[in-house]
Structures are given as C-alpha cells and as structure tokens.
Amino acid sequence: MEQKNNQKIRNLVLAAMFLALCLLLPFLTGQIPQVGNALSPMHIPVLLCGFLCGWPFGLAVGAAAPLLRFSLFGLPPLFPTGIAMCFELAVYGTVSGICYRFFPKKPIYIYLSLLISMLAGRFVWGAVRWILALLFGLEFTFQMFLAGAFVTAFPGILCHLLLIPLIVIPVGRFSSSPVATISEGR
C-alpha cells in the first residue's frame, strides 16, 4: 500500500514538473514564432508525462498546458490554436501512456508508441481545427492541415523522435515504478 502511495506521489510530482516545462520551454523558442511552431516545445513534456507517469497524467497535463500557458502568458492564442492544442496534447499524453503500458518495453516499441502518439495527436488537431472552421466560418483546408501537422512541424517531429526515447529508455531502466522497466522486460 505504501509503495502504491509513493508511486502516486511520484507521478503527481513528475506531472507537475512536466506541466511547468510546458510553460517554460516555449520561452526558448518564443522570440521567433516560426521556430516555436517548427520545434513544438510543449509537446515534449506532454509525451514524456504520458510515457513516465501514465495516460491519466499525460491527458491532464496535455489538456491543461495550453490553457494555463494562455492564462499566464497570453500564448498560444486561445482561438483556434490553443483549443486545438488542448485536444492534440491530451491525445499525445493519453496515447503515449497507453501504448507504453501495453507494448513490450523494448526501444523499438518506444519509437512505435511515439509515432502512434504523434500521428493520433496530429489527426485530432486537424479534426478540431476543421470542426472549428466549420462552426465559425474559418478557412482550414487539407493543405493547411498537412502544412501545420507535418511540413512545418517536421523539425519538431525529428527532435521528438531523437530526444524522447533518449530520456524514456534510461528512466524506464532505473525506475522502481509500476511503469515497466526495459531491462526487466516487463
């Protein structure tokens, strides 16, 4: 029972840290909006939260981060960007947590979990942007979806594919949490 409580506290503390990183990392790229759009710095902590804390924490951090950042700093713009990001990041945190829990704890499956998470999040982002466009008479074409989800974001996608497994793999090895460890093959 005590170990379970310790794990909950650990996950809560880590989730709070990941939320704080969601608020702070965009300052590294915030001076040049094109760089921020290309690197997607808020995505990194949300994906890590899903992997390392589980899907409920990943969902909560992902959904809250854009709203909290807008409330504190006025960015990202709430409509339509921030709303779509709330759904996108919530899906990142949820899917990465679910995939990591159920896939074998081998590096190839961490990459697969990451790819599935990023694709699911980007498709949800596109669906939300399309629904908002329909409801409010905004323009959102398939070309805009491809550009926003893949072309402009390509440097961020590469960054996430390189950085996130480099963090998840060693943390998974040394974690004493129910998040299964790679070295034990759970």
C-alpha positions in Angstrom: 0.0 0.0 0.0 2.8 2.4 0.9 4.6 1.7 -2.4 1.4 2.5 -4.3 1.0 5.8 -2.4 4.7 6.6 -3.1 4.1 5.9 -6.8 1.1 8.2 -6.9 3.1 11.0 -5.2 6.0 10.4 -7.6 3.7 10.6 -10.6 2.0 13.7 -9.3 5.3 15.5 -8.7 6.6 14.4 -12.2 3.4 15.6 -13.8 3.7 19.0 -12.1 7.3 19.2 -13.3 6.2 18.3 -16.9 3.4 20.9 -16.7 6.0 23.5 -15.6 8.2 22.5 -18.5 5.2 23.0 -20.9 5.1 26.6 -19.6 8.8 27.3 -19.7 10.2 25.5 -22.8 8.3 27.8 -25.3 10.3 30.7 -23.9 13.4 29.1 -25.5 11.8 29.4 -29.0 9.3 32.2 -28.3 11.2 35.0 -29.7 10.9 33.5 -33.2 7.3 32.1 -33.7 8.4 30.1 -36.7 11.0 28.3 -34.7 8.4 27.5 -31.9 5.9 26.2 -34.5 8.6 24.0 -36.0 10.0 22.6 -32.8 6.7 22.3 -30.8 8.4 22.5 -27.4 5.2 21.9 -25.4 4.8 18.5 -27.0 8.0 17.1 -25.4 6.9 17.3 -21.7 3.4 16.0 -22.5 4.7 13.0 -24.3 7.2 12.3 -21.6 4.5 12.6 -19.0 2.4 10.0 -20.8 5.3 7.6 -21.0 6.6 8.1 -17.5 3.5 8.9 -15.4 0.8 7.1 -17.3 -2.1 8.1 -19.5 -4.3 9.9 -16.9 -1.4 12.2 -16.0 -0.5 12.7 -19.7 -4.1 13.5 -20.6 -4.4 16.0 -17.7 -1.1 17.8 -18.4 -1.8 17.8 -22.2 -5.2 19.3 -21.8 -4.2 21.9 -19.2 -0.9 23.1 -20.6 -2.1 25.3 -23.5 -4.9 26.8 -21.4 -2.6 27.5 -18.4 0.0 29.0 -20.7 -2.5 31.2 -22.4 -3.9 32.3 -19.0 -0.4 33.2 -17.7 1.4 34.5 -20.8 -1.2 35.1 -23.5 0.2 32.4 -25.8 -0.6 30.3 -27.6 -3.6 32.3 -28.9 -6.7 30.6 -27.4 -8.8 30.5 -30.6 -8.4 28.4 -32.6 -4.8 27.4 -31.9 -5.0 26.9 -28.1 -8.2 24.9 -28.2 -6.9 22.6 -30.9 -3.6 22.2 -29.0 -5.6 21.2 -25.8 -7.1 18.2 -27.7 -3.8 17.4 -29.6 -1.7 17.4 -26.4 -4.3 15.5 -24.4 -4.2 12.8 -27.1 -0.4 12.8 -27.1 -0.3 12.2 -23.3 -3.1 9.6 -23.4 -1.9 7.5 -26.3 1.8 7.6 -25.3 0.8 6.4 -21.8 -1.5 3.6 -23.1 1.0 2.4 -25.7 3.9 2.4 -23.3 1.9 0.4 -20.8 0.8 -2.3 -23.2 3.7 -2.6 -25.6 6.9 -4.6 -24.7 9.5 -2.4 -23.1 12.0 -2.5 -25.9 13.4 0.5 -27.7 11.6 -0.2 -31.0 8.2 -0.2 -29.2 9.1 3.1 -27.6 9.6 4.6 -31.0 6.4 2.9 -32.2 4.5 4.3 -29.3 5.9 7.7 -30.0 5.0 7.6 -33.7 1.4 6.4 -33.0 1.0 9.1 -30.4 2.2 11.9 -32.7 0.1 10.7 -35.6 -3.0 10.4 -33.4 -2.5 13.8 -31.9 -1.9 15.5 -35.2 -5.0 13.9 -36.7 -7.1 15.1 -33.7 -5.5 18.6 -34.0 -6.6 18.6 -37.7 -10.1 17.3 -36.8 -10.6 20.0 -34.1 -9.3 22.7 -36.4 -11.7 21.5 -39.2 -14.7 21.5 -36.8 -13.8 25.0 -35.5 -13.5 26.2 -39.1 -17.0 24.8 -39.9 -18.6 26.2 -36.8 -17.0 29.7 -37.1 -16.6 30.2 -40.8 -12.8 29.9 -40.8 -10.7 28.6 -43.6 -9.0 25.3 -42.9 -8.1 23.2 -46.0 -6.4 19.8 -46.3 -3.3 21.6 -47.5 -3.3 23.7 -44.3 -3.7 20.5 -42.3 -0.7 18.9 -44.0 1.4 22.0 -43.7 0.6 22.5 -40.0 0.7 18.9 -38.9 3.7 17.7 -40.9 5.6 20.1 -43.1 6.1 23.0 -40.7 6.4 20.6 -37.7 9.0 18.3 -39.4 11.9 19.6 -37.4 9.9 19.1 -34.2 9.0 15.6 -35.2 12.6 14.7 -35.7 13.6 16.4 -32.4 10.9 14.4 -30.6 12.0 11.1 -32.2 15.6 11.7 -31.2 15.1 13.2 -27.7 12.1 11.4 -26.1 13.4 7.8 -26.4 16.8 9.0 -25.1 15.0 10.1 -21.9 12.4 7.3 -21.7 14.8 4.4 -22.2 17.2 5.1 -19.3 14.4 6.3 -17.0 12.5 3.1 -17.7 15.6 1.0 -16.8 16.1 2.6 -13.5 12.6 3.3 -12.4 11.2 1.4 -9.5 7.7 2.2 -10.6 4.9 0.1 -12.0 5.9 1.7 -15.3 7.5 -1.4 -16.5 11.3 -1.4 -17.0 13.0 -2.2 -20.2 15.8 -4.2 -18.5 13.3 -6.5 -16.8 11.3 -6.9 -20.0 8.0 -6.3 -18.2 
